[in-house]
Every structure is written in C-alpha cells, then in structure tokens.
Amino acid sequence: MALTSWKAFKFFDVTQVQLPATEDSNLFQQGNVSAVAAGSENVFFGGADGVVRILSQPFKVVRSFKAHETGAITHMKQVDGTTLLVTIAEDLSSEPTLKVWALDKLDKKTGIPRCQSTINIKNGRKQFPITAFAALDDLSQLAVGFGNGAVTVVRGDLIHDRGTKQRTVFESEEPITGIAFREDSTTTLYIATTGRISTLVISGRGLGQPPRSLEESGCGLGCMTVYEDTGDIVVARDDAVYYYGPKGRGPVYAYECPKTQVSTFKDYVAIVLPPQSNRSSSLRAFSNGQVDDGFTTANLTILNTDLKFIAHQESLPAQVRFIFEEWGDLFVMTLDGKLFRYREKTFQQKLELLFQRNLYVYAINLAQKSRLDPVQQNVIYRRYGDYLYQRGDFDTAMQQYLKAIDNTEPSQVIRKFLDTQRIHNLIDYLEELHEHHRATSDHTTLLLNCYAKLKDVEKLEEFIKAPGDLKFDLETAISMCRQGGYFDQAAFLARKHDEHELVIDILIEDSKKYAEALAYIWRLIPPEAYRNMMKYATVLLEHCPKDTTQLFIDYYTGQFRPKKDAVVISNAPSPQAQGIASSAVQNLASLLPLPYMNPSTVQSPGPEGKTTVSQTQVIETNLNDPPAEYDVPQPRTAFSAFVDHPDEFVVFLEACMKSESLDEGDKKDLYTTLFEMYLHIASEKKPNERQQWEDKAKALISRPDIPIDASNVLLLSHLENFRDGTILVREKQGLHADIFRTYTSAHDTRGALRALHKYGPEDPSLYPAALAYLTSSPAALDAAGPGELDAVLQKIAADGLMAPLQVIQTLSANAVATMGLVRKYLGDTVERERREIEANRKTIASYRAETARTREELEQLATQPVVFQATRCRACGGALDLPTVHFLCRHSFHQRCLNVAEDEEGAEALEGVECPVCAPKNATVRAVRKAQEESAERHELFLDALRRSRDGFATIGEWFGRGVMGAASTVE
C-alpha cells in the first residue's frame, strides 16, 4: 500500500525544550553536541572537545567529564538498565578510541567516572571515519563500520578489561551505512552499504560462513535501524520502507521520496526527509543564489506501519541532526541547536481525534494493537455501529453491534432492528446473545418468533440443536416451539435436556403421536416411567390399548425393564424391491435420541450381487436382561386408569393375579375388582354372549381360596342382578334360607324346589318356608304340582317341623290350597296323634304302677323285718358261716369276703360297707342324681336344649324331672 493513501493524524504534541536558566544557552549547539545517547533516565551528550555531559529530565547537566583527550566523540551507547556508557572518539590522525565507563564508580582523585577499558579500533591502518556502530547489551561483541566498507568486530570482556580480540569480518568497496545485531539461536550481524544489505553469522551455527547478500539494494547513512519489539531491521530507501527478518525481506511500505534518517519509537517509525529550500525567489535573488543552511528545512514523518497511518507529519525549520527517545518521549535535535520534544497524545485523545473524523476502523485497530480493555473496545464497536446505522448500512452496523455484544444493553440494539425489513439482522443479534449466554427468556421468545415469522425451520433446528452448553431459557424455547407448531423441535429440546415428562406431553398433547410417546415411556427408568404412564394412561389406553395394557402388566407384575436400543445400519434391497417398514420406535428414533440408545452404529453387510441401500434401524438390545429393581406399586393404584376400558382392565387384572408377589390385600382387591368387571361386561353384552362372562364370574368365586368378602360378592351380585353369585356365597356361608328366599323373591318356583331338595336335608326349616311359598299363589302351586306340596307336608309331618295347627294356619292364610290337597295330610296327622295319645296313656300307666310298687317296697323296708334265707356267700359261693353280713337287698356275704377283719365286730366295723353286687348300680344312680343337681343350676343348658328341641313341651317335662324347677331331695 502506498504511503500517500495513508491517513495522517496529529497524534503527537510538539514542544521545544527550554534549557534551565542555570545552563549555558549554547549547550545544544553543533560544536557542543557531536554524539547523543539516551538510557537509564538520562541523556548523554558527547562533544567535539571529548567531553561527556550527563543531563537529567529537566535537561540540567548533572555531571560532565573529559572522556577523550583528543578527537571528537562521534558515537555513544548507554547500556540500558546499567550504568555503563560506551564512547568512541575519532581523530583521523590515529585509530579511533573506544572506552567503557562505569558511571556509578567515581575516581577518588579526579571525581570522574571510572574507565573500565580502553581499546583502539583497528581498520588495517586505514584512516577512514566510523560510519556505523552497534553493540550487544552485554558488550561481549561490538561491530564498527568504516567509510572504506570495512567492518571490524570486537569480542571480549570490555566491562572487566580482560582482553579483547578484533577482526575485520566484512569488506566492501562501498562505505558502510548501517550495522545492527539480531540475537536468536545464532547472533547475526546485518550490514548495510550504499549498494546492498548483507548478513553475517558471527556466533552460533553458521559461524565462519561468508556473508550472505540479503538484498542487492543498500541505503543511505543513518537509514537503517532496529525495531526493538521484534528485532526486525528497518531500512528506509527512497522508494519505500523495508522490513527484514530472519527469513529475509518482510513487509514493504511504498513511500517515494529521499530519506536521510530513520528511527523507531514504540510502535512508530520516524523518517526524516532531506532539507528543502524554503527561501523565496526574491530572497534568493537578493542573496545572489546562495542558500544558507539557516533557510533549509526538513520533514519529519512518524509512521505506524502496522496500522498503516501517519501519526505525525511536519516541517522542521532546520536539518535534523539526532533523534533519540527517553522518558517515554521522542526528541529531535536540529542543526540550529534546537531540541524538540514529541509527546504522544493519550489514548483517549487519539480516539477522540478518530471519532471526530468518523474513522472508527482506525480506532478499532488502534485499540486492538494497544491491547485495550475489551470493555473499552466494545464502546468503540458500539459507536461505530451507531455511525453505520445512521448511514443506513445496517448489515455492517450489526457486525459492529455483535462485536460489542458483551457490554451493550441488548434492548438498545434490538429496538433499532424491529422493522420487518431488518429481521435478518435482528436474528443475527439474538443468536449472538444466546451464544454469549446473555439472552433472557424474552430474547429467546423474540428469536423463535422471528424464525416462525420467516418459517425458517432449518435455522430453528440449527439453533436448538447447537452443541455445547444450554444458551437459552429452556422452558421459554420449548413453550415458543409448541406455540409456533414446531412440535418435533420442542420434543427434541426437552429430550436433549432430560425433560422426559415434557417430551411425552408434547408427543401426546401436541403431536398426537401416541405410539411414539408410549415407546418413549417404555425406555425410561422405572420411577419416571411409572409417573408418566399414570399421568397419560387414559389417553394412551384410548389410542394404544394393547401396548399400554402390556406396559401396565409388566410394571405391576415386577417384570418392567427399560428398553435399550441400538442403531443398526443394514444393507437392505433397494426400495423398488422391498419397502421399509416403519414403526413407532423407528419414528421416535428419527425424531429425537431415545433414552439408553447406543449412538454407535453397526454396519450390516448386504448380500453380494444385489443392489442395496443403507437403512438405519433401531433394535432393542436388552431382551434377555433381568427386570429392573423397583418398588412394585399396589394394583389398586392402576384401577382408575382403566375407566371406560373394561376389556383392557380385565386383561390387566387377570395378568396381575398370576403374580407371585401379591399380598392378601392386593389379592382381595384384584379378585373383587375382577369379579365386578366380569359382571359389568356381562351386563353390557348381548344375551348370547352374556353367559360366557357370567360363567367366568361364577368360576372365580367358586374357588375354595377366593379372598373376596362375602358382603362384596352379595352387593355386586345384587347390583348386577347376578343370582348365581348370591347363591354361591350364601351356600358357602350356610345361609340356605337366604338362598331359598332368593328364588322365591324372584318367583322362581323351580329354582326354589331345587334349593329345597338340595339344602332341605341339611336345613329342615326350609320346608315350612316352602309350604308357605307354594301356597302363596296359584301360579307357584301350579308350577310345583300337587306332588311337591304333598311331599313337603309329609316331610313336615315326619320330622315334626310344624304343629298341625301351624300347618292349618299357614294353609288358611291364602285361599290357594284346597281341602282335597291336604285331606290325606290331615287324616294321617289325626291318626298319628291318636296313636301317640294311646302310647302316652300306656306309658303313664306303667310309670304309675312302677312308682306304686317302689313305694310299697320302701314302706316294707321301713316298717317290717326282713328275713334273710340265703345259705351261700354271694361273693365266694361258699356256705355261709359266722361272721355273716346281710344287706337289705337280700344279698349275704362272709365278712371276710367284704374285706372286713374277723376280729372286728359291731356296727362300727361294717360302717360304710356296701353290697358289692348292688354297688355299681347305686353308684350310677348317685352320679345321675349329682349331675341333675349340678345341671339344675345351669339354666343356660336348659335354654339351649329348649332352642334345639322340636318338641318344647317334652323338653320342659324332661328338665322338670331332673329337678330344675324344684328343690333337690335329700332322700337317697
């Protein structure tokens, strides 16, 4: 880029340095200053008289000393960061003299700094002036260039004066115009002549090799310097400014004009143009054409080659002698003895200058070069964006706003781009807000609305499927996608962030993809699967009844295992030959990643010789895995889900009943509910189908171990008019009368008779009930037939179930039974009663005769003597001999046979002795009597016997004989 196209600014404030009043006003004159060096917070002037003057920041001479006795000081170098000063004095009558001074070490006698070492620089005894000088910072190597084209390198310890070696390393027919060192892995010396640029390795790898020509163009004296930040060599030629690095020539900046001097300062390159006459034609005429140096000027240009602008440019009143920098400023000394200070403006001042000219690109580049704080850089971007927006360059303005997005209030930018025509710019800004995690829910809403307005599904998917951390409010994004009809994208977002319940809600409520939702639930861990299947059970049963029922069965029987899938790429015949079967799982996998899906794919090779296409299929991989471990819920928690789905409910209940982990409460719930469902379904079926379900219900409650409460069976059977259920329960509970009444209440005479024949032998009380029913209506009697009524009457009569009077009262309650129907019963009854009366009379007569006889015997025993005529012992059968014992029962025994000692005589010896023959009978009588006495006090036994008796009067008579109703007798 030509320098003429570069923008020029005034980034430096120029002032002339004024000497303190105490200093000589001629200090800056040409004779007093023949060389200048700066460093370590001081400026060093070397004079033609060999004197070195050290100046402080106010340009006050703090010390001066005679450095060289002869010759003028032409070159100086202050080693920055140290107190070492190198001076070179020349006198063409002898070899140049180089001295190293330690400024902090003063000689005690003279008071001047100590000279560390002094050497004469050799040039083959050729007296030519020194045109260039360079030294390493440690002064281990120095290079001196002469006007005859020779370069001498000095090596050694100049600081401690331990000896040096000098060698001429370069010779040329052209004078040396510049020398510079570059230190990398090797130390390279750059040598400039008027005709070329060469490099020479003076230490390290390549040492000893001849100089290498870098460029077949040289430069003028003073037109070569070193850019300290990079170590590059800067060369100013008449056509351009050149940079040279370790690999050769670098950037070139065209600037066609003569140049007399070049120097670097911070990021800048200062170039001095040769003097031009500014004297008017009349003045030249007056002076006879002679131009005085006092009327010549020089141009100073300060460039920033990196950013390609001119930082300062001005004409100086005289030719430039020296350029140096110190204290952060650039100084220029002219031949007329003036010293100018160039102080760079503050960064903010430079920005204001650029802003005034709307040169925001330069401001941005300057800020980046200066490594300005990002917050301040964003201010520049924002101002640049505002400027471009005002000019109508909205695209470029948005680019600047995007760069300043971290420190800009989003609303300030968003308001500017709400116009429909600039919606694309708004989308860019909102997307960047999300990338920088600065977006709020409102920003997400606005961005998704923009996508929806443009119907840009591709951008929407790119936004929601962006990798990395979440950059937006998830809830807002999902909500907006659902509102905009982008259900697949909403489901993808929810799945990506493990919002499983939200995924299922979208699939069911929005997408109406019920099979896919069910497949998704089947791939969740048990707690989440349970929560979601219970929440959406009704709708899933409505649309996917079979699979949903199976899911419930698996979960409630402890067999649930979350399905795991893998993607398999198979080579199948082309679509022309074979269609691709689709399923809910395939559709779901193509929509969003499934839980537990293995993302790796397996290539399945196709058969040789056939045209195949690659198909992606999702297959289940854990078919043989054991069920997951989870707490199986109680079956009753699922009952409400099957409302309005009785068939599926029955399948679920029947499957759950086969589970081995059910407790008694669960079994009771399952059996009761299943029985209810059988009856419910039966009630809704046609008559030809109803019997099948009633048979199932009957078989269920007929099981011996059924845990259903009888009350529940009775209630449900009654509600559904299921008579068999009622009968079965009452039969199990022995409620035969209730079973009979069930038939009679339904006027089912045949059923009532079957119940009578079945349960009558066990429960005779059914016969009186049957008699009442059969004679309750002509229809019942006709349905039964006269033979049944006669059989009932015969049974009642045979078992004495009813008194004849009760039978007559029952028959007379309704005018149904005729005399012809009961004539036989009445005749048999009267005849039987007569026989019973006659038998009772005979029994009474026998009892009276026996009682009279017993009383007579008692009377005789009490009043008349008893004659004992027995001759033999009843025990041993032997003849009786004394002592003999006779009992009133007329049995006689030897005394010895009664186990009574013969020497014992009198009533006392026989007291308590009882006839051995009659003793058992007497013991029985006493025991019966004792039992009667004891039972006489236990009235509950009497009442119980009375309740169980068919003939109450006979029972009362029996217990009266036992003495229940009288005082106990003391007669034995």
Stockholm file with secondary structure:
# STOCKHOLM 1.0

chainA/1-972         MALTSWKAFKFFDVTQVQLPATEDSNLFQQGNVSAVAAGSENVFFGGADGVVRILSQPFKVVRSFKAHETGAITHMKQVDGTTLLVTIAEDLSSEPTLKVWALDKLDKKTGIPRCQSTINIKNGRKQFPITAFAALDDLSQLAVGFGNGAVTVVRGDLIHDRGTKQRTVFESEEPITGIAFREDSTTTLYIATTGRISTLVISGRGLGQPPRSLEESGCGLGCMTVYEDTGDIVVARDDAVYYYGPKGRGPVYAYECPKTQVSTFKDYVAIVLPPQSNRSSSLRAFSNGQVDDGFTTANLTILNTDLKFIAHQESLPAQVRFIFEEWGDLFVMTLDGKLFRYREKTFQQKLELLFQRNLYVYAINLAQKSRLDPVQQNVIYRRYGDYLYQRGDFDTAMQQYLKAIDNTEPSQVIRKFLDTQRIHNLIDYLEELHEHHRATSDHTTLLLNCYAKLKDVEKLEEFIKAPGDLKFDLETAISMCRQGGYFDQAAFLARKHDEHELVIDILIEDSKKYAEALAYIWRLIPPEAYRNMMKYATVLLEHCPKDTTQLFIDYYTGQFRPKKDAVVISNAPSPQAQGIASSAVQNLASLLPLPYMNPSTVQSPGPEGKTTVSQTQVIETNLNDPPAEYDVPQPRTAFSAFVDHPDEFVVFLEACMKSESLDEGDKKDLYTTLFEMYLHIASEKKPNERQQWEDKAKALISRPDIPIDASNVLLLSHLENFRDGTILVREKQGLHADIFRTYTSAHDTRGALRALHKYGPEDPSLYPAALAYLTSSPAALDAAGPGELDAVLQKIAADGLMAPLQVIQTLSANAVATMGLVRKYLGDTVERERREIEANRKTIASYRAETARTREELEQLATQPVVFQATRCRACGGALDLPTVHFLCRHSFHQRCLNVAEDEEGAEALEGVECPVCAPKNATVRAVRKAQEESAERHELFLDALRRSRDGFATIGEWFGRGVMGAASTVE
#=GR chainA/1-972 SS CBGGGSEECCCEEEEECCCCTTSCTTTTSTTTCSEEEEETTEEEEECTTSEEEEECTTCCEEEEEECCSSSEEEEEEECTTSSEEEEEEEETTEEEEEEEEEEEEECTTTCSEEEEEEEECCSTTCCCCEEEEEECTTSSEEEEEETTSCEEEEEECTTTTCCEEEEEEECCSSCEEEEEEEESSSEEEEEEESSCEEEEEEESTTTTCCCEEEESCCCCTTCEEECTTTCCEEEECSSEEEEEETTEEEEEEECCSCCCEEEEETTEEEEEEEEEECCCHHHHHHTTTCCCGGGEEEEEEEEETTTTEEEEEEEESSCEEEEEEETTEEEEEETTSCEEEEEECCHHHHHHHHHHTTCHHHHHHHHHHTTCCHHHHHHHHHHHHHHHHHTTCHHHHHHHHHHTGGGSCHHHHHGGGCSGGGHHHHHHHHHHHHHTTCCCHHHHHHHHHHHHHHTCHHHHHHHHTCSSSCCSCHHHHHHHHHHTTCHHHHHHHHHHTTCHHHHHHIIIIISCCHHHHHHHHTTSCHHHHHHHHHHTHHHHHHHCHHHHHHHHHHHHTTCCCCCCEEEEEEEEECTTTSCCCCCHHHHHHHHSCCTTEEEEEEEECCCTTSCEEEEEEEEECCTTSCCCCCCCCCGGGGGGGGTTCHHHHHHHHHHHHTCSCCCHHHHHHHHHHHHHHHHHHHHHSCHHHHHHHHHHHHHHHTSTTCCCCHHHHHHHHHHTTCHHHHHHHHHHTTCHHHHHHHHHHTTCHHHHHHHHHHHTTTCTTHHHHHHHHHTTCHHHHHHHCHHHHHHHHHHHHHHTCSCHHHHHHHHHTSTTSCHHHHHHHHHHHHHHHHHHHHHHHHHHHHHHHHHHHHHHHHHHHHHSCCCCCCCBCTTTCCBCCSSEEECTTSCEEETGGGTCCTTCCSHHHHTTCCCTTTHHHHHHHHHHHHHHHHHHTCHHHHHHHHHHCSCHHHHHHHHHHTTTTSCCCCCC
#=GC SS_cons         CBGGGSEECCCEEEEECCCCTTSCTTTTSTTTCSEEEEETTEEEEECTTSEEEEECTTCCEEEEEECCSSSEEEEEEECTTSSEEEEEEEETTEEEEEEEEEEEEECTTTCSEEEEEEEECCSTTCCCCEEEEEECTTSSEEEEEETTSCEEEEEECTTTTCCEEEEEEECCSSCEEEEEEEESSSEEEEEEESSCEEEEEEESTTTTCCCEEEESCCCCTTCEEECTTTCCEEEECSSEEEEEETTEEEEEEECCSCCCEEEEETTEEEEEEEEEECCCHHHHHHTTTCCCGGGEEEEEEEEETTTTEEEEEEEESSCEEEEEEETTEEEEEETTSCEEEEEECCHHHHHHHHHHTTCHHHHHHHHHHTTCCHHHHHHHHHHHHHHHHHTTCHHHHHHHHHHTGGGSCHHHHHGGGCSGGGHHHHHHHHHHHHHTTCCCHHHHHHHHHHHHHHTCHHHHHHHHTCSSSCCSCHHHHHHHHHHTTCHHHHHHHHHHTTCHHHHHHIIIIISCCHHHHHHHHTTSCHHHHHHHHHHTHHHHHHHCHHHHHHHHHHHHTTCCCCCCEEEEEEEEECTTTSCCCCCHHHHHHHHSCCTTEEEEEEEECCCTTSCEEEEEEEEECCTTSCCCCCCCCCGGGGGGGGTTCHHHHHHHHHHHHTCSCCCHHHHHHHHHHHHHHHHHHHHHSCHHHHHHHHHHHHHHHTSTTCCCCHHHHHHHHHHTTCHHHHHHHHHHTTCHHHHHHHHHHTTCHHHHHHHHHHHTTTCTTHHHHHHHHHTTCHHHHHHHCHHHHHHHHHHHHHHTCSCHHHHHHHHHTSTTSCHHHHHHHHHHHHHHHHHHHHHHHHHHHHHHHHHHHHHHHHHHHHHSCCCCCCCBCTTTCCBCCSSEEECTTSCEEETGGGTCCTTCCSHHHHTTCCCTTTHHHHHHHHHHHHHHHHHHTCHHHHHHHHHHCSCHHHHHHHHHHTTTTSCCCCCC
//
